[in-house]
Amino acid sequence: MEAFTVKVFISLALAGVLGLFFRLYNALVVKPEKLRSILRSQGISGPPPSFLLGNIREIKKSRSTAVKDSSTDTHNCAAALFPFFEQWRNKYGQVFMFSLGNTQILHANQPDIVREITTCSSLDFGKPSYLQREFGPLLGQGILTSNGAVWAHNRKILAPELYMEKVKGMIGLITESVDTLLNSWRSKIEAEGGIADIRIDEHMKSFSGDVISRACFGGSYTKGEEIFLKLKALQEAMSKKAFSFIPGMRYIPIKRNRDAWALQKDVRNLILKVVSERKELAAHEKDLLQMVLEGAKKSELSQEATDNFIVDNCKNIYLAGYETTAVSAVWCLMLLAANPDWQARVREEVVEICKGRTPDADMIRKMKQMTMVIYESLRLYPPVPVMSREALADMKFGGIHVPKGVNVWNLVVTLHTDPENWGPDALKFNPERFKNGITGACKLPHLYMPFGVGPRVCLGQNLAMVELKILISLILSNFSFSLSPNYKHSAALRLLIEPENGVNLLVKKL
Ligand code: HEM
């Protein structure tokens, strides 16, 4: 009997191992090859991938030998961060494929294909997220139409007064967060005898974190900040996860995974605690959390699914809105420091419009030079360098049959600096090109996409622009600044395009 049990056990274990082997073989070899052969049959080729890693090794090698973008006269992030794209494009043509681990990627930067991809809303490909449909208006993501109504993503018409009300609420909280930053710079300048060498990166992150905590959690924003710190740690732990491109690796209880799981649990518990406290208080704040809660109430989800929905939405907003805005502010201030003529020009505009008052919605709208500088900064240093979509069903773009499972990539940095579209000075900082808006700045405006385009366009785009304008206008009206000798220009690709060595500015009071 005992021998029989052992035999059954061994057979089951063998069947399990064999099953796992076939699953892995399918995921790592059969499926990727099937996708590649469908693309190959349409004349699309690319670098041959190696087992498990795909083309990761070539990418690393090409990056290590790339010329660094070390001058602030020309700005060529694409060449410094994605040199392999240029090599592959030269070798395999405009549209090519490559592999990251077992993920198959179709790189398609051709203008007509980009248009089709970014506007595609059929099936699940590029479908607007729940967040976007429901919360766009709260974040000021709306387009003021010619008759004064606001068209928002959920296609409800919001009254302009309501829209302005929301923007005003945001301006109040942004200004409070900027004040904290200005005070800390003033103290530093005094302590350092009139001129301070400030590493601005962490300051921008605290500012942006503060804004997003308040926007999300309103009155309970100190709790929001606690959640936020955990999310930051979680993001760091996730980026360290070894071999995360290997299927199933994230389920193996190695230390890094265990740390990430513990943080995930903490974040979940903290968010749900704020939610239950809020329910007890029957608070009805119109912050993002309240919108998420109302959205969850309307849906008929189980308790667990409701909790997941709330936690995921809060995480999304944090992760999407925090570093993106901070990094954009850092690049923009770096460019203003490197270009004193533009710094003076934007300051003059701010002084003229604000006349020493705190900027309000009307003043912000009038800041044209400021908008041009921010647009140009987002063109040369778009924090999100790639627009990536996964085909969740078989699809067709620009005549290419894209099978289910393939990821389609548009490389934003390359699109933003293509001389064909932007002219011979594409790599130069020249905000003047935006004097007639985005449409006047290039031949094909749909290729300018710092916030993405189409149905999944950034939900916090307007909030981010308002944040940047208030922050920069208050800095400009209080201080003058230049690049510190400690600043070493170089862009690095972490999760976002960031200054590799941070940005140091020499700041003095006006
Ligand atoms: C300068 C700052 C920012 C930049 C450059 C930026 C950029 C982007 C980009 C490129 C996307 C992807 C669009 C796509 O895949 O088509 C995105 C999505 C998103 N952004 Fe932003 N973003 C910024 C600020 C913010 C802020 C402040 C928030 C929230 C408060 C936010 C919330 C989101 C959300 C929720 C999404 C996902 C939308 C969806 O998938 O439906 N972003 N953002």
Residues whose N, C-alpha, C, O or C-beta is under 5 A from the ligand:
A	BS01	HEM	P128 S129 Q132 N316 I317 A320 G321 T324 T325 S328 P383 V384 M449 P450 F451 G452 V453 R456 V457 C458 L459 G460 Q461 L463 A464
